[in-house]
Amino acid sequence: MRGVWRELAGLVLPVDCAGCGRQRTELCAACHRALARGGRGAGRVRLAPRPRGLPEVWAGAVYADEVRAVLLAHKERGALRLAEPLGAALAGAVRRLGVRRAGAGPLLLVPVPSARKAVAGRGHDPVRRIALAATAELRRTGVAAWVCAGLRQRRAVADQAGLSARQRSANVAGAIEVRGGVRGPSAAASVVLVDDLVTTGATLTEAARAVAAAGGEAVGAAVVAAPRGTFVAVRNGT
């Protein structure tokens, strides 16, 4: 219900750009281009140290400035209509991951789970909402894709902010499990883990472990954004 009221308020009240604060637009053209990296495409994420078991990761944009502001506006302030441009950025990362795999077929986007308490407090599940928007964008461009929210947190974890890479790995170890299976309408669909942000890769690694423990395999991961130092721009399809 909280999300519905936010949507209604956004229709009748003046808004400022979530990225730069420009008046009377929820997302200005410049900030929209920042999410799309000016048309240059997604980048590969390279983490150091790289957690053992972390699949290949691609990001749609650099987590800085306007992109950071837009992500936070959607996640923490309930600017729900921002899911569409954020989903487009995620779709770009998924697409780049997919084209690098031989015989890429249908895709099953599996969101990294949020704690139920966090979802209740925000009034929405931001990663799942972005994943659904990404799926719609992928289908619009001819890519068969579905969302399967088949992962859940099986125990509470501490806030990751301020933790080192090793501490984050210990914090989430064994915290995620598969609920009811990870499958879509097509048995041939490839599992792609999705999240809004990657920092150390600990959570994505734990999600990949949970999928493997249930007998599946994540072919890769895609996120909306990654920190500048980990984002490697890739051009000309290489």
C-alpha positions in Angstrom: 0.0 0.0 0.0 2.9 2.4 0.8 4.2 1.9 -2.8 0.7 2.7 -4.3 0.6 6.0 -2.3 4.1 6.9 -3.6 3.1 6.3 -7.1 -0.1 8.4 -6.8 1.9 11.2 -5.1 4.4 11.2 -8.0 1.6 11.8 -10.5 0.2 14.9 -8.8 3.2 16.6 -7.0 6.1 18.3 -8.6 9.3 16.2 -8.6 13.0 16.8 -9.1 15.4 14.7 -11.0 16.5 11.8 -8.8 20.0 12.1 -10.2 20.9 15.8 -10.3 17.9 17.6 -8.8 16.7 19.4 -11.9 13.1 20.5 -11.4 10.0 19.0 -12.8 11.4 15.8 -14.1 11.8 12.5 -12.3 14.9 11.7 -14.4 16.4 14.2 -16.8 17.9 13.3 -20.1 21.5 13.7 -18.9 21.0 11.4 -15.9 19.2 8.9 -18.2 22.3 8.9 -20.4 24.5 8.4 -17.4 22.6 5.2 -16.6 23.1 4.1 -20.2 26.7 5.2 -20.1 26.1 7.5 -23.1 25.3 4.5 -25.3 28.7 2.9 -24.8 27.3 -0.2 -23.2 27.9 -2.2 -20.1 31.2 -3.0 -18.5 32.8 -6.1 -17.1 33.3 -6.1 -13.3 36.8 -7.1 -12.1 37.2 -7.5 -8.3 40.4 -7.8 -6.4 40.4 -9.9 -4.4 38.0 -12.0 -6.4 35.9 -14.4 -4.2 36.2 -18.0 -5.1 33.0 -19.2 -6.7 32.0 -15.8 -8.0 30.7 -16.1 -11.6 31.4 -13.6 -14.4 29.8 -10.3 -13.5 28.8 -7.4 -15.8 27.4 -4.0 -14.8 25.3 -1.5 -16.6 26.9 1.6 -15.3 29.5 3.1 -12.9 28.2 3.5 -9.3 28.9 7.2 -8.9 27.3 10.7 -9.0 23.9 10.6 -10.7 23.7 6.8 -11.0 24.3 6.4 -7.3 21.6 9.0 -6.5 19.1 7.4 -8.8 19.7 3.9 -7.3 19.3 5.3 -3.8 16.1 7.2 -4.7 14.6 4.1 -6.0 15.8 1.8 -3.2 15.4 4.0 -0.1 13.0 6.8 -1.1 10.5 4.7 -3.0 10.8 6.4 -6.4 9.3 3.4 -8.0 9.1 4.6 -11.6 12.8 4.8 -11.7 12.8 1.0 -11.9 12.3 1.3 -15.7 15.5 3.1 -16.5 17.4 1.1 -13.9 16.0 -2.0 -15.4 17.2 -0.9 -18.8 20.7 -0.5 -17.4 20.5 -4.0 -15.9 19.2 -5.4 -19.2 22.3 -4.0 -20.9 24.5 -5.9 -18.5 22.5 -9.1 -19.0 22.7 -8.7 -22.7 26.5 -8.3 -22.7 26.8 -11.4 -20.5 24.5 -13.4 -22.7 26.2 -12.6 -26.0 29.6 -13.8 -24.7 28.2 -17.3 -24.1 28.1 -19.8 -26.9 24.6 -20.8 -27.8 23.0 -18.3 -25.5 19.3 -19.2 -25.1 16.5 -18.1 -22.8 17.5 -16.4 -19.6 16.2 -16.7 -16.1 16.9 -13.7 -14.0 17.2 -14.6 -10.3 17.3 -11.6 -8.0 19.6 -11.6 -4.9 17.2 -11.7 -2.0 16.7 -8.9 0.5 15.8 -9.4 4.1 12.1 -9.5 4.7 12.5 -6.8 7.3 14.2 -4.5 4.8 11.5 -5.1 2.2 8.8 -4.4 4.7 10.5 -1.2 5.8 10.9 0.1 2.3 7.5 -1.0 1.1 8.9 -2.8 -1.9 11.6 -5.2 -3.1 13.9 -3.0 -5.2 16.0 -5.7 -6.8 13.0 -7.8 -7.8 11.3 -4.7 -9.2 14.4 -3.8 -11.3 14.7 -7.4 -12.5 11.1 -7.3 -13.7 11.8 -4.1 -15.6 15.0 -5.6 -17.1 13.0 -8.6 -18.2 10.5 -6.4 -20.0 13.3 -4.5 -21.7 15.0 -7.8 -22.8 11.7 -9.1 -24.2 11.1 -5.9 -26.1 14.4 -6.4 -27.9 13.7 -10.1 -28.7 15.5 -11.8 -25.8 13.5 -14.5 -24.1 13.8 -13.8 -20.3 11.9 -14.5 -17.1 12.3 -13.6 -13.4 12.4 -16.2 -10.8 12.5 -15.0 -7.2 13.7 -18.4 -6.0 16.2 -17.3 -3.4 15.7 -16.2 0.2 17.7 -15.3 3.2 17.6 -18.2 5.6 19.0 -16.2 8.5 19.6 -12.6 9.5 22.8 -10.9 8.3 24.5 -7.8 9.6 24.6 -4.5 7.7 27.4 -4.9 5.1 28.4 -1.2 5.2 31.8 -0.7 6.6 32.8 -4.4 6.5 35.9 -5.6 4.7 35.7 -8.1 1.8 36.6 -11.0 4.2 34.1 -9.8 6.8 31.3 -9.6 4.2 32.0 -13.1 3.0 31.8 -14.4 6.6 28.7 -12.3 7.2 26.7 -13.9 4.3 28.2 -17.4 4.3 25.3 -19.9 4.3 22.7 -17.1 4.6 21.0 -17.8 1.2 19.0 -20.8 0.1 16.8 -21.8 -2.8 13.1 -21.7 -2.1 10.9 -23.9 -4.2 13.5 -24.3 -7.0 15.1 -22.0 -9.5 13.3 -22.6 -12.8 11.3 -20.8 -15.5 8.9 -21.7 -18.3 11.8 -23.1 -20.3 14.0 -25.9 -18.9 16.8 -24.7 -21.1 16.9 -21.3 -19.6 20.3 -20.1 -18.2 20.3 -18.7 -14.7 21.7 -15.2 -14.3 22.0 -13.7 -10.8 21.0 -10.1 -10.7 21.5 -7.3 -8.1 21.4 -3.5 -8.0 25.0 -3.2 -6.9 28.2 -5.2 -6.5 31.0 -4.2 -4.2 33.1 -7.1 -3.0 31.1 -9.8 -4.7 30.4 -11.7 -1.4 26.6 -11.7 -1.8 26.6 -12.8 -5.4 29.1 -15.6 -4.5 26.8 -16.8 -1.8 23.8 -16.7 -4.1 25.8 -18.8 -6.7 26.7 -21.3 -4.0 23.0 -21.6 -3.0 22.0 -22.3 -6.6 24.7 -24.9 -7.0 23.7 -26.5 -3.7 20.2 -27.0 -5.2 21.6 -28.7 -8.3 21.7 -25.6 -10.6 24.3 -23.4 -12.0 24.5 -19.6 -12.5 26.2 -18.9 -15.8 26.9 -15.3 -14.7 25.7 -12.3 -12.8 24.5 -8.8 -13.8 24.1 -5.7 -11.8 22.9 -2.2 -12.4 26.1 -0.6 -11.2 29.6 -1.3 -9.9 32.2 1.0 -8.3 34.5 2.9 -10.7 37.6 1.0 -9.8 36.0 -2.3 -10.7 34.2 -1.3 -13.9 36.1 -2.2 -17.1 34.6 -0.6 -20.2 34.3 -2.9 -23.1 33.8 -1.7 -26.6 33.3 -3.2 -30.1 31.9 -6.4 -28.5 35.3 -7.5 -27.1 
